[in-house]
Amino acid sequence: MSDPRPTRSSQAITTKGLGQHFTRPRKPRNKKRKLHDLLAASSEPKQSPSTKAASPILQSDELLQPDELLEVPPMELEDMIVMSDVEDVSHGATTQRVCTICPTARSIAACAGWKGGTVRDPFRRGLSQAAQWYNILQVEVEKRVDGIIQQCRLIVKPAIELLAVPPSSPFFPTVQQHSLSQGSCAEILVQRCPACFGGTLFGRPLDEGGDIHVATHGNFHHRHRRSAGDCPPFYEPTYFIPKAQVDAIGRHITCARQHPSKLSQSTVPDEAIDQCESSYEATDSQKQKTAMDNFDDTGVMALICRHDIPLFFTNIDTPGEQQKYSVALISHIFSLLPHQANLVVLYDVGCVLACSLSQFNILDQQIMSQLRFATTAMHAYGHEWACQLVYNPHITSGLGLSDGEGTERLWSRFIKLIGIEWVSSCQRRIWLLDRQADAIGYKMWRELGDWLRCRLQKGIGEQGSTAYAPARVKKELNNVLALQADLDSSSRVLQLARATIEKGNMSSGVLDALASLERSHARLVMKTEALYSSLNVHDRIPELKDISLEFVQILLMARDLKINIRKRAVGSFFEWDKPLGTKLHQQTRKAITKRQPALMAAIRKYNSYCKQLSQLDNPTWAIPLPAALPTTLVDLRNDVTLMQDVWITPSTGDIP
């Protein structure tokens, strides 16, 4: 007896949660065989319109014949399914649904083995690919526009030079310590930082700071996983130096190191350089900072100007920070500068790189004569003291406020790309870094005026404190002068005591006590001299660095003493001019008389300083000597030199 249960193919499927109101039959299993049957049926002769209307399969006019399918590309066919439904007879009853599937483009292509063409439209991809495509197109348009503008400038520039009128000589003659030459930097540098590269005069000596300051530093967080793979090149970076150029520099350095080193005279001992080299990992090219089994690109090295604007980058693909990356950046920027421009490079291991370049023929001698190295401000304190005296930007002269730490501030702006770079393709990673550098550079270019204003205010404050160094020295010198006055009085007392003791017959104990006092006095004099030396007068007043210490000491004491004399004398003159009664006038005269001996003693001391200065003076120092003051109050009141300060700086003109 047959099983009354329905077969699996005809069993109704009830959707969960909808009860018996919605049912659907199960789809046939063998779709491929049914499709072959439909293709065989479609190869028969066409039926009449009446037959078409009776057949549910042929109710659509878009049914394609095999000869039509061969003429139309498979990707242009639409998916068509023609079906006929039978409504439910009663509630809860199983409904038979007859479905007939028409041959679609995908199914026919799959059965026939056809392959469609590649989709070339970028907007059929994701939003990120569309944004990437648009950005590349925008960069290409900007390159074309910049090229046209540059061509126009090259055409107009000769005409401007022909029409240029030589500037008239200034009314006041100016003294030039060095001659500058006219030149211009490459347009790409001018666009990135007009404050650094927009000038036209170059040739400032390196001892005075050079023409341009740049800083370089490597970062090993911007890696790329080897498993992420690569993609076809789709973008030409504007900030990254080509890998072929960097590798060529590396091969050149390897060949140069195979030759014997040159004999060069270094200002830093070799022992200090070796100690600095062992203290920093950046000097060890074999130091593996990244596992090369997992990463093929290990980091990025950047070159920025003194305004922290990014200039160029190199991709690091070695385990350590080799010198070829920094040398490639330096040689590349020199190729874009005028031939007379002098460059200062701040690098965390600048001392080691400078030593290597001086020992081997890595760079041209012309470039080496126009190149100076310095360490970055924060990294300098990890170097030896002998190295800091030469390479620390805060100790050496000419570097101003350049600290070289702008690279650290630049890396903080790239933090958000680290995670994306690890899993992106190699080409897309370079594209991300290049576009981020362009966005950062444009923003800093817009804010360059604010940056300069802030630094200018800071520089004015520091220069102001330096300009008022004599006032600061004056406060510290008051203690020395007061101590010196006490020493002079105690010295006179000791001399009188010794003269009195030598006249009479005193015991040996008294003589021993006197000798002990004299030894204490001598030690106190030595401490006073050491206290004066600790004022660092030559550092605070650099104009007096080439003058003898004894002359400077007397000059500063005379200056401070004259300020004290003028203050006391003006106070006395004011008391004389004040209208008072008879009684108050008598009291004032007594007060003036009481203060007069101290004022006269100060004047005599000042006149002795003037005499000593005239004896120690050297005409080559060009220091105007102070004039002596009258020793009477009446003459002092009418003396015009009382209101003149003692000069502590050399005179540029004729000494009056």
Helices and strands as residue ranges (DSSP letters): E 12-14, E 23-25, H 31-42, H 49-54, H 66-71, G 74-76, E 82-84, E 98-100, H 105-112, G 122-124, H 127-163, E 181-182, H 187-192, H 194-197, E 201-202, G 206-208, E 212-219, E 224-225, G 226-228, H 243-257, H 270-279, G 281-283, E 295-297, E 299-305, E 310-316, H 323-334, E 343-347, H 350-359, H 365-369, E 371-374, G 379-382, H 385-391, H 406-413, G 415-417, H 418-423, H 426-446, H 448-467, H 469-503, H 508-533, H 537-540, G 542-544, H 549-577, H 582-616, G 619-621, H 633-637, G 640-643
